[in-house]
């Protein structure tokens, strides 16, 4: 596990899974999954884009956008010179262990990371976030920096199995609060907590 990864998810002690037979129905309505232990790496600085490119990563051309990474995962450009890379452990270990060029600074990524999806996702987002995600063109792969239930978050909207979904990263110290609040709303809307693979 890379040095900047959490040994324990910020929501691990309160995450609950429904009976496996209920997962499919829960996801169809609204599901929430903890992905906090997915390996990730952060860096920023005037040399960050060139350094990442030298390691074979694609660089999103626009600020606040993302691209897929070979072998699974993604690279998100947060503003002009900050990047979040999430993906296979081998890739993240290589980034963590490769000497950084001048003008490249590490960003510790101990995020709570959640995946939400399902037919009632828009209802949850309208209750928790001040951004209307519906008009966004998903083909441009937008990254949205906003606030959700009072917590600063980075959000990537997407489609999974034809259903709307969002990936969310936030300060790990707010993990319990974010999980509990979003899960409570999800349950009210007929959803619940599910295993991450249920979204694939």
Order of alpha helices (4+ residues) and beta strands (2+ residues): alpha-beta-beta-alpha-beta-beta-beta-alpha-beta-beta-alpha-beta-beta-beta-alpha-beta
